[in-house]
Amino acid sequence: MISKDTLFILSLFPYIGFLWLLTRSQQVPKLALIGFYCTLLFVGVTIPAGIYTKIVYGTSLSNVDWLHGTAESFLTLSNTLIVLGFRQAIARSPKLN
């Protein structure tokens, strides 16, 4: 049976492919694209934070509020950038005005 950690790591490859396709298409609003890349930054922050909490506190990241909240703030930032990027694109679209 495949562990959840293995599945998590394997899920990065399709997401990186998704980012590559979005970047290559040049049809995604720049701010939204930055938001999608920030989601990858969220993963990059969460993994070391999870390791740290396991070593220092002997528990999972979700049980250490200050560190979990800090890591989750990167996800909030990325989601905000994605929404603002698409909102900006919709506002600028001549078909919708």
Rosetta constraint file for C-alpha pairs under 8 A:
AtomPair CA 2 CA 6 HARMONIC 6.42 0.50
AtomPair CA 2 CA 7 HARMONIC 6.90 0.50
AtomPair CA 3 CA 7 HARMONIC 6.41 0.50
AtomPair CA 4 CA 8 HARMONIC 6.05 0.50
AtomPair CA 5 CA 9 HARMONIC 6.30 0.50
AtomPair CA 6 CA 10 HARMONIC 6.11 0.50
AtomPair CA 7 CA 11 HARMONIC 6.01 0.50
AtomPair CA 8 CA 12 HARMONIC 6.89 0.50
AtomPair CA 9 CA 13 HARMONIC 7.74 0.50
AtomPair CA 10 CA 14 HARMONIC 7.83 0.50
AtomPair CA 11 CA 15 HARMONIC 6.64 0.50
AtomPair CA 12 CA 16 HARMONIC 6.06 0.50
AtomPair CA 13 CA 17 HARMONIC 6.21 0.50
AtomPair CA 14 CA 18 HARMONIC 6.08 0.50
AtomPair CA 15 CA 19 HARMONIC 6.22 0.50
AtomPair CA 16 CA 20 HARMONIC 6.18 0.50
AtomPair CA 17 CA 21 HARMONIC 6.20 0.50
AtomPair CA 18 CA 22 HARMONIC 6.15 0.50
AtomPair CA 19 CA 23 HARMONIC 6.04 0.50
AtomPair CA 19 CA 36 HARMONIC 7.24 0.50
AtomPair CA 19 CA 37 HARMONIC 7.23 0.50
AtomPair CA 20 CA 24 HARMONIC 6.01 0.50
AtomPair CA 21 CA 25 HARMONIC 5.98 0.50
AtomPair CA 22 CA 26 HARMONIC 6.70 0.50
AtomPair CA 22 CA 27 HARMONIC 7.36 0.50
AtomPair CA 22 CA 28 HARMONIC 6.45 0.50
AtomPair CA 22 CA 33 HARMONIC 7.39 0.50
AtomPair CA 23 CA 28 HARMONIC 7.51 0.50
AtomPair CA 23 CA 33 HARMONIC 7.30 0.50
AtomPair CA 28 CA 32 HARMONIC 6.76 0.50
AtomPair CA 28 CA 33 HARMONIC 6.27 0.50
AtomPair CA 29 CA 33 HARMONIC 6.20 0.50
AtomPair CA 29 CA 85 HARMONIC 5.66 0.50
AtomPair CA 29 CA 86 HARMONIC 6.39 0.50
AtomPair CA 29 CA 89 HARMONIC 6.32 0.50
AtomPair CA 30 CA 34 HARMONIC 6.22 0.50
AtomPair CA 30 CA 85 HARMONIC 6.80 0.50
AtomPair CA 31 CA 35 HARMONIC 6.31 0.50
AtomPair CA 31 CA 81 HARMONIC 5.96 0.50
AtomPair CA 31 CA 82 HARMONIC 6.55 0.50
AtomPair CA 31 CA 84 HARMONIC 7.13 0.50
AtomPair CA 31 CA 85 HARMONIC 4.48 0.50
AtomPair CA 31 CA 86 HARMONIC 7.87 0.50
AtomPair CA 32 CA 36 HARMONIC 6.33 0.50
AtomPair CA 32 CA 81 HARMONIC 5.60 0.50
AtomPair CA 32 CA 82 HARMONIC 3.87 0.50
AtomPair CA 32 CA 83 HARMONIC 6.79 0.50
AtomPair CA 32 CA 84 HARMONIC 6.96 0.50
AtomPair CA 32 CA 85 HARMONIC 4.23 0.50
AtomPair CA 32 CA 86 HARMONIC 6.15 0.50
AtomPair CA 33 CA 37 HARMONIC 6.34 0.50
AtomPair CA 33 CA 82 HARMONIC 6.96 0.50
AtomPair CA 33 CA 85 HARMONIC 7.78 0.50
AtomPair CA 34 CA 38 HARMONIC 6.12 0.50
AtomPair CA 34 CA 78 HARMONIC 7.67 0.50
AtomPair CA 34 CA 81 HARMONIC 7.01 0.50
AtomPair CA 34 CA 82 HARMONIC 7.49 0.50
AtomPair CA 35 CA 39 HARMONIC 6.44 0.50
AtomPair CA 35 CA 77 HARMONIC 7.44 0.50
AtomPair CA 35 CA 78 HARMONIC 4.26 0.50
AtomPair CA 35 CA 79 HARMONIC 6.32 0.50
AtomPair CA 35 CA 80 HARMONIC 7.33 0.50
AtomPair CA 35 CA 81 HARMONIC 4.67 0.50
AtomPair CA 35 CA 82 HARMONIC 4.77 0.50
AtomPair CA 36 CA 40 HARMONIC 7.00 0.50
AtomPair CA 36 CA 78 HARMONIC 6.42 0.50
AtomPair CA 36 CA 79 HARMONIC 7.88 0.50
AtomPair CA 36 CA 82 HARMONIC 6.62 0.50
AtomPair CA 37 CA 41 HARMONIC 6.55 0.50
AtomPair CA 37 CA 78 HARMONIC 7.69 0.50
AtomPair CA 38 CA 42 HARMONIC 6.15 0.50
AtomPair CA 38 CA 74 HARMONIC 7.14 0.50
AtomPair CA 38 CA 75 HARMONIC 7.49 0.50
AtomPair CA 38 CA 77 HARMONIC 7.54 0.50
AtomPair CA 38 CA 78 HARMONIC 5.03 0.50
AtomPair CA 39 CA 43 HARMONIC 6.53 0.50
AtomPair CA 39 CA 74 HARMONIC 7.33 0.50
AtomPair CA 39 CA 75 HARMONIC 6.02 0.50
AtomPair CA 39 CA 78 HARMONIC 5.51 0.50
AtomPair CA 39 CA 79 HARMONIC 7.76 0.50
AtomPair CA 40 CA 44 HARMONIC 6.25 0.50
AtomPair CA 41 CA 45 HARMONIC 6.15 0.50
AtomPair CA 41 CA 74 HARMONIC 7.32 0.50
AtomPair CA 42 CA 46 HARMONIC 6.00 0.50
AtomPair CA 42 CA 71 HARMONIC 6.74 0.50
AtomPair CA 42 CA 72 HARMONIC 7.41 0.50
AtomPair CA 42 CA 74 HARMONIC 5.15 0.50
AtomPair CA 42 CA 75 HARMONIC 5.64 0.50
AtomPair CA 42 CA 78 HARMONIC 7.98 0.50
AtomPair CA 43 CA 47 HARMONIC 6.18 0.50
AtomPair CA 44 CA 48 HARMONIC 7.19 0.50
AtomPair CA 45 CA 49 HARMONIC 6.29 0.50
AtomPair CA 45 CA 71 HARMONIC 6.24 0.50
AtomPair CA 46 CA 50 HARMONIC 5.95 0.50
AtomPair CA 46 CA 71 HARMONIC 5.72 0.50
AtomPair CA 47 CA 51 HARMONIC 6.33 0.50
AtomPair CA 48 CA 52 HARMONIC 6.02 0.50
AtomPair CA 49 CA 53 HARMONIC 6.20 0.50
AtomPair CA 49 CA 61 HARMONIC 6.80 0.50
AtomPair CA 49 CA 67 HARMONIC 7.03 0.50
AtomPair CA 49 CA 68 HARMONIC 7.89 0.50
AtomPair CA 49 CA 71 HARMONIC 7.43 0.50
AtomPair CA 50 CA 54 HARMONIC 6.22 0.50
AtomPair CA 50 CA 60 HARMONIC 6.32 0.50
AtomPair CA 50 CA 61 HARMONIC 4.85 0.50
AtomPair CA 51 CA 55 HARMONIC 6.24 0.50
AtomPair CA 52 CA 56 HARMONIC 5.86 0.50
AtomPair CA 52 CA 57 HARMONIC 7.79 0.50
AtomPair CA 53 CA 57 HARMONIC 5.08 0.50
AtomPair CA 53 CA 58 HARMONIC 6.36 0.50
AtomPair CA 53 CA 59 HARMONIC 6.05 0.50
AtomPair CA 53 CA 60 HARMONIC 6.06 0.50
AtomPair CA 53 CA 61 HARMONIC 5.63 0.50
AtomPair CA 53 CA 64 HARMONIC 7.18 0.50
AtomPair CA 54 CA 58 HARMONIC 4.45 0.50
AtomPair CA 54 CA 59 HARMONIC 4.92 0.50
AtomPair CA 54 CA 60 HARMONIC 5.72 0.50
AtomPair CA 54 CA 61 HARMONIC 7.33 0.50
AtomPair CA 55 CA 59 HARMONIC 7.94 0.50
AtomPair CA 59 CA 63 HARMONIC 6.59 0.50
AtomPair CA 59 CA 64 HARMONIC 7.90 0.50
AtomPair CA 60 CA 64 HARMONIC 7.31 0.50
AtomPair CA 61 CA 65 HARMONIC 7.88 0.50
AtomPair CA 61 CA 67 HARMONIC 7.08 0.50
AtomPair CA 61 CA 68 HARMONIC 5.70 0.50
AtomPair CA 62 CA 68 HARMONIC 5.64 0.50
AtomPair CA 63 CA 68 HARMONIC 7.51 0.50
AtomPair CA 64 CA 68 HARMONIC 5.86 0.50
AtomPair CA 65 CA 69 HARMONIC 5.79 0.50
AtomPair CA 66 CA 70 HARMONIC 6.22 0.50
AtomPair CA 67 CA 71 HARMONIC 6.22 0.50
AtomPair CA 68 CA 72 HARMONIC 6.06 0.50
AtomPair CA 69 CA 73 HARMONIC 6.14 0.50
AtomPair CA 70 CA 74 HARMONIC 7.28 0.50
AtomPair CA 71 CA 75 HARMONIC 7.37 0.50
AtomPair CA 72 CA 76 HARMONIC 6.40 0.50
AtomPair CA 73 CA 77 HARMONIC 6.11 0.50
AtomPair CA 74 CA 78 HARMONIC 6.19 0.50
AtomPair CA 75 CA 79 HARMONIC 6.13 0.50
AtomPair CA 76 CA 80 HARMONIC 6.09 0.50
AtomPair CA 77 CA 81 HARMONIC 6.24 0.50
AtomPair CA 78 CA 82 HARMONIC 6.25 0.50
AtomPair CA 79 CA 83 HARMONIC 6.24 0.50
AtomPair CA 80 CA 84 HARMONIC 6.05 0.50
AtomPair CA 81 CA 85 HARMONIC 5.88 0.50
AtomPair CA 82 CA 86 HARMONIC 6.34 0.50
AtomPair CA 83 CA 87 HARMONIC 5.95 0.50
AtomPair CA 84 CA 88 HARMONIC 5.94 0.50
AtomPair CA 85 CA 89 HARMONIC 6.31 0.50
AtomPair CA 86 CA 90 HARMONIC 6.13 0.50
AtomPair CA 87 CA 91 HARMONIC 6.16 0.50
AtomPair CA 88 CA 92 HARMONIC 6.27 0.50
AtomPair CA 89 CA 93 HARMONIC 6.13 0.50
AtomPair CA 90 CA 96 HARMONIC 7.16 0.50
AtomPair CA 91 CA 96 HARMONIC 7.55 0.50
AtomPair CA 91 CA 97 HARMONIC 7.44 0.50
AtomPair CA 92 CA 97 HARMONIC 7.87 0.50
AtomPair CA 93 CA 97 HARMONIC 6.68 0.50
